[in-house]
Amino acid sequence: MAYFCDMSLDRSKSAELFEEAKKYFPGGVNSPVRAFKSVSGPPLFIEKGNGCRITDVDQNEYIDFCCSWGPLILGHNNPVVRDFICETVAKGTSFGTPNKLGNQLAELILSKNKYIDKMRFVSSGTEAVMSAIRLARGCTGKNKIIKFEGCYHGHVDSLLVKAGSGLATFGESTSAGIPAAFAKETLVLPLNDPAALENCLAEHGHDIAAIIIEPVPANNGLLLQDKSFLECLRIKSYKYDCLLIFDEVISGFRVGFEGAAGYYDIQPDIITYGKIIGGGMPVGAYGASHEIMAHISPDGPVYQAGTLSANPVAMAAGFSALNILSAPNFYEELADKTNWLANEIEAYAIKKGYTLTVPRIGSIFWLNFSNDRITRADEIQAEGMEYFKTLHHELLERGVYLGPSGYEVGFVSAAHTMDDLKEALIHMKAALDISFKS
Ligand SMILES: *Cc1c(COP(=O)(O)O)cnc(C)c1O
């Protein structure tokens, strides 16, 4: 393929650093998708970010739609967030004691979120989900978990599980190092399928502690669910006396300040957060009603702890970021911009006869190389990923950065102006022309 040969951008410093990184880290990375395995070329080593743009070590600049995989809803290096982090860090980074900023961030969140009464901060989305699962098991005295194919919940043992072969819904682990006995405690169902859910609950409901779902599944394409399906989860979890967990690590503070619970107005039992909640620092959280949270140690018997949990620097970042998000019209404006971009891309695809649609919600969008609405993981066509690979490469050449996999969604941040989006659109059109021609 000729176009791989005439790379115009010099990325030699990134390539060099990647070679060096391979000596230190498995695959040269500290999180697997960063390795660019499903697209071409070495990953970019990013030196700095400002607003919607990032700059690599070779001094190439890109309009960024990855935004650190979701946390940076305000874009890079937001001055208000940065200044408050600096002011806080000057007083020390962590004390392992309670601190006022933790209260302030919790107050800001809880006073504007009618779906949870109390919360606990942790340091990542994975930790939040892991803790929520333990809490659900501790509350119900039951063991099994229902999850949905195509939802990602971090690298929690019992959730790195896919549907087993045959008719059985018992899971099979997707990673080495997970005992089969753990995977067996997880049942895996297709998304958006109320009948499969009812069948599973009728058989196993007595032993189901929780149903966990990304209410806005955004880790394997953007598989927007029917609201009626999410409502069905609520009704069935009451009926079978299990807890409903919304994993809102992506959707929380993204599709609205109250996340997907607020967007769909559905009351889950436990909600997990991550990404945006930390304003770019490592923060996760889980929250629930007073009654459910009373099970957590030291009030109750479910143990959960963290050395750096709610450290002041992380709390300062989260607090200053979430303050900005809570301003009137913040989410409306962001969704309008995202809709504009998605509509323009779709209109161009229609005009050119390209098989591409752009599902979106709030400020999340996904390039779906299909003309069908897709709600389940098994409906994603693998061949679309070949188009994506070319598209990704061509966009990098033109100074637009998308997450390096066609299964990843894109994010529009508050720092993307209409001019930035118009610029990105021109490049998107040119890159699509090449993807669909090759
Ligand atoms: C990112 C993500 C996680 C994991 O969060 P980490 O901070 O990467 O551990 C869990 N659940 C969902 C829905 C996510 O998007």
The ligand as an ORCA input file, in Angstrom:
! r2SCAN-3c Opt
* xyz 0 1
  C     -12.006      3.101     31.799
  C     -13.078      2.246     32.381
  C     -12.864      1.433     33.510
  C     -11.488      1.270     34.120
  O     -11.009      2.459     34.650
  P      -9.420      2.588     34.908
  O      -9.281      3.933     35.548
  O      -8.765      2.469     33.581
  O      -9.054      1.479     35.822
  C     -13.937      0.770     34.053
  N     -15.166      0.864     33.519
  C     -15.414      1.627     32.444
  C     -16.801      1.728     31.934
  C     -14.373      2.323     31.837
  O     -14.624      3.049     30.741
*
